[in-house]
Amino acid sequence: MKILEKIAVPVVAFSLLIGTSLSAYAENVVKIGSIIPLSGPSASVGLQAKQAREMAVEEINAAGGVKSLGGAKLQMVYADSESKPEKGVAEAERLINSEKVNVLTGCWNSGVTYPVTAVAERYGMPFVVPVAVADKITDQGFKTVFRIAAKDSWWTRDQFAFLKDMETEFKSPIKKVAFVYENGDWGTGFATQWKDLAKKAGYEVVLDEPYPSTATDLSPVVQKIKRARPDVLMLVSNAADAILLTNTLAEYNVKLKAIIASGGGHADPSFLKATGKNSAQIFDIVEWETDVNKAGAKEANEKYKAKYGQNFTGEAVDAYLATYVIKDALERAASLDSAKIIEALRATDLSDGPGMIVGYDKVAFDKTGQNAHAALVVVQIKDTGKGMERLTIWPKAVRHARYTPVFPMSAK
């Protein structure tokens, strides 16, 4: 018995030591589950979001991590949604139950984000949404969901406000509009808003055409646009279909007063490379552009470009900011308890620091979990002599210096 006691004492002591060590390690890492499309039609946007998060995590960890948690380091745990709602839900369950993440973020696609919000709410898991825009994401009365970007009713509202301002500034009236959009939650959500706003503005809708983002031939859609003869074409597209539509519109020589896009594929770095001069004079509404006049924005973009070979996009900036919003909430929560993190997110009032390179002044969530301060800008694509570039032109107060927008579009 004495021999067994002598053996048991050091074994128990060793076990306690190992247990303490593992516990301390667990407390020194904050696991963030990031659900993004890394394959499928939105893969390029997912990659940009991943890169932006990685850059933010590197910066936060290098600066000492989450100090209120003893310098805990952030660790991103990625899951590929493939832009499929059912895959996003399954990955959310896995991240929560198997990976034991402390916070969820994602999912870019509104059609994926919306059902994942229900998973987060059921488990009481804080869920920070950088950019998925469907209004219904924050209209459910959920307590765990916080969105940083503007919702689609704000995007469409500002698209029509911009259009009215262009009519007034350039004395060129608009009568007929066409709506062409990917047929997921994102596109159909925009289209629903467009129809209501067009009616209020007195515009005639001459085409309302959804299409699948996976389409490899959009010439039938472009032929419909040409036959409808709209003054303005409004688009919601992912990268591959934005490129295909733009080049097909040029091929069929479709004449329009304006093309107004909605970020996403039109803001993707691959878009300008693949469309070249065919993209000239397209308008695009986004939350951010490289010429935004905000402290730290130029430096952050240069760092991102040096690391990844391309400029920040609005979606990437939202993912970058979301990581800093999570870090800020963790600092104030000083705990990995979900309820305390949610309480800290609800009290967010972030107006400075490395993540705040967006065009608006603050991140603060209203009672629905929507950032009430998110704002938008419109850019126009122009050949500056250094290639095709995106220049901020609206609101007029933030217009790129010495640039007058082209409206209506001139012959290319």
N, C-alpha and C positions, 0 to 999 in steps of 0.2 A: 504493500500500500504506500509506503513512504517513497519507494522508487517512482511509483506512478504519480504521486503528488509532486515530486521534484520535476518530473517531465511536464506535468500539466501546467505548472506555474509559468514557465517561460513560454509555453505554447499559447496560453491565454494572453499573456502580456504582449506576445508578438501579434496575435490576432487583433488585440485592441489597438496596437500601434498601426497595423495595416488599415484597420477600419477608420481610424482617425485620419490617416493619410489620404485614403480614398474620399472621405467626406470633405476634407479640406480642398482636394482637387476639384470635386464636383461643385463646391461653392465658388471656386475660382474660375469657372467657365460658365458663361451664359450662352445657351444654345438657342439660336434663332432659326426656326424652320422657314425656308424660303421656297415657295411654290411658284415656279415660272415656266413658261414654254421654252424648252431647250431643244425641242424637235417639233416638226409640224409647221403650219403656215406662219406662225408668229415667232419662230425660233430666233430670228435676228434681233428682235426686240428683247427676248429673254436673255440673250447673250449680253446685250448692252446693260441690262439691269443687273446681271450677275457681276459684270466687270465693275460697275459703279459701286455695288455693295462691297465687293472685295477691296476697292480703294478706300472706302470709308472705314471698313473694319481694320485695315492696316494702319490707318491714321489714328483711330481711336485706341487701338492696342498699343501702338508706339508711344502714345501720349499718356500711358499709364492705365488704360482700361477704365473700368467703372470704379472710381475711387471709393464710393460709399459701400462697395462690396469687396473692399480689400484689394482693389486693383484687378478685379475679375476681367478676363479677356472675353471678347465677343467671338463666337464661333458660328458661322453660317452652315446650316445643314440643308443642302439643296434637294429639291424634288422636281422632276419634269412632269408638267401637267399635259404636255403634248397638245395644249389648247382644247382638251376634252374635259367637260364638266365632271363626268364620272371618275376620270383619272385624278382630277384635282381633289375630289372628295376622298378618294381612297388614300391619296398621299397625305392629306391632312390628318386622317385617322392614324396612319402609320407614324407620322412625325410626332403626334401627341402621345400615342400609346407605346410605341417601340423606341423612338429616339428620345422621348422625354424632353421635348423642347420647352423652353420657357415662354417664347413669344412666337407668333406666326406673322409672316408678311407675304405679300404677293396679291394677286396672281396675274396681273396685267389684263388678261381677257375678262371682260365683264361676265361672260357666260360661265366662266370657271369661278370667278370670285364670289358671285352671288350664292351658289350652293355651299361654298366653303364657309361663308359667314355663319350658316346654320350649324355647321360642325363646331366652329369656334364658340358660338353662343352656348351650345349644348354642354361643352366641356368647361365653360368659363375661361377660355383661353384668349388672352389679349391678341388682337389681330389688327396690324397696321397695314392699311391698303395705300400704296403710293399713288396709283394712277387709274385703276379701273373706273370708268366714268358713269355707268348706268345709275340713274337716280335711285332706283330701288335698293341699291346696296346699303345706303344709309337712311332709307325710309321705312325700315322694318321695326323700329323701336328697340333694336338690339343694344346691349350695354357693353359689348366687348369689341365692337368694330369702330375703327377710326380711319377716316380717309383724308389724305393730304391734298390731293388734286381737286380741281373743279369738277363738278358733276356735269353730265351731258346737257342738261337744260341751261347751264351757264355757257357752255361752249356754243350751242346753237343760238342762244340769245345774242351773244357777242358777234357771231357770224352775220346775223341779220342787222345788228347795229352798225357793224363795219360796212356792210353793203349799202345801207342808207347814207352813211357818211360819204362813201365814194360817189354815189349818185349826186349828192349835194356839192361836194368839192369839185367834181369834174363836169357837172351839169350834163350828165348822161343818164337818162332814165332807164330803169329796168322794168320790163313787163312780164317776161316769161322765165320760169326757172325749171330746171330738171334735177331730180334726185337719183343718184346712183350710189349703191352702198353694199358692202358685204352683208350677207344675210344672217349673221350672228346677233347676239344681244346688243353688241356695240353699234352696229350699223342700223338695226331696226329701231333701237332707242333714239338715235339721232333723227331718223326719218320721221318718227312719230312727232317729235318736237318741230321739225322743219315744216311739216304740213300745217300745223297750227299757226306757226309764225308767218308762213307765206300767206295764209288766209287773212291774218290781221294786217299784213303789210300791203294787201291788195295785189299780190302777184298771182299770175296764172301758173299752175303746176302742169306742165306739158308732158312730163315723164316721171314715173315713180318706179324704179327698177332695182330690185335686190338681185344679187348674184353670189355664187359660192366663191370663197377666197381661193379654193383649190382649182378654179377654172384655169385651163391652159390656153383657151381661145376666147377672147372677149370681143371679137369682131361683131357678133350679132348685137351685143349691147351697144357698141359704138355706132352701128348702123341705125339703131333706134334713136340714139342721141341726135344723129345727123338729121334724121327725118323729122324729129320733134322741133328742131330749130329754136332751142332756148337761147335767151340772152346770157344766162348764168347756169353753169353746171356745178352742183355741190356734190362732194365725194366723201365717202368713208372707206378706206382701203388699208389692207395690210401691205407689206413690202412688195411681194411678188406681183400681186394684182394691181397695185399702184403703178408699178413699172410697165406692166402689160397694157393697162388702160392708156397711160400717157403716150406710149409709143404707137399704139393703135389709133388714138385720136389724131396724131400727127400723120400717120400713114393715110388716113381717110380725109385729111385736110378739113377737119371740123372747125367751123368758124364760131367763135363765142366772144362775148364781151368780157367774161371772167370765168375762171375756174377757181373754186374755193374748196380747199381740202381741209381735213380735220385731224392733222397730226398723224400719228401711227406710221403707216407705210410711207407716206409722203415726207415724213421727217427722218426716215431711216437713212443712214449714211450711204447705203447701197443705191438709193433712189437716184441721186444726182449722177452717180457714176454710170448707171445703166440707162439713163434717159438723155443726158447731155443737154443739148440745146432744145430738145423737145419739151423740157420742163420750164423753159423761160417764161416768166411773167405769171406763173401759177401763184396764187395766194394760198397760204396755209396758216391755220390758227393753232397755236401751241402755247404752252406755259412758259417756255424759256427759249432763248436763242443766244448764240455766242456773243452777240454785240450788246447784251443786256448791261445796263449801267448799274452794277451792283458790286460792292466791295468783295474782293476775293474771287469773283466769278472768272475773270480772265486767267488768274493763276491756277485755279482748279481745273479749268478746261485745258490749259497747256499741260498740266500734269497728266490728265486723263489721256490726252492725245499722244503724249510721249510714251505712255504705258501701252496703249491699245491701238494707236495708229489712226484714230478718228476723233472728231469732236464729240462732246457730250450732246445727247439729244434731250428733249424735254422729259421723256420717259426715264432716261438714265439719271437725270438730275433729280427727279422725284424719288427714285430708288436710293440715291445717295443721301438725299435729305431725310428720307424715312429712317435710314440707319441711325442718323444723328438724333432724330426724334425719339427713337427707341432708347438710345443711350441716355438722353436727357431724362426720360421717364424713369429709367433704372436708377440713375443717380438720386433722384428725388424719392423713389420708392424705398431705396436702401434695403431691398428685399427681393427674393425670387418668388414670393407669394403672388399668385395670379391676381388676386383681388387688389393687392396693394399696387401692382403694376398698372392695372386698369384704372384705379383711382388716380394714380400719377399721370397717366395719359389724359384722363378727363380734365386735369388741371393744367395741361400744357399751355405755356405762354412763351414760345420761343421766337425771338426776334433777332438774334445775332449768333455768332459762332461759325465754324467752318461749313456747316451744312446749309446755312441760309444764303445761298447764292441765287435763289429764285428771284423773279421780278417783283414779287409782293413783299410786304413788310413783316408778316408774322404767321406762325402756325399756332392756332388756338381753335379747339373743337367746340362746336355748338352742342346742344343737347342731343342731337341725332348722331353725333360722331363725325360730322362734316367740318373740315377746316373752313371756317367762315371767311377767311382772308385770301383764299386762292384766287388768282387773277390770270388773264390771258392776253396774248399779243398776237397780231397778225404779221406775217412776213411775206415778202415777195421774192421769188427766185429771179436772179439777174446774172447775166454774163458780165463780170466786172473786168474782164481782160486777164484775170488770173484763174479763169474757170467759172463754173456756175456757183453762185453763193446765195445765201439766204439773208435778206436784210429786213430788219424790223421797220414796219411802216405804220402801224396802228396799235394803240391810240396815237393820234397825231403828236401828242406831247412827248412821246418817246421815240418818234420817228428817227431813223438813221440819218445822221448829219449829211446834208448836201445830196439827198436822194429824193426825187419826186416819183411816186408810184406811176406805173403805166396802167391806165384805165381809160377806156376799154383796152383790151389786149390788141396789140398791133400785129400785122402779118409777120410770121416768123420766117 
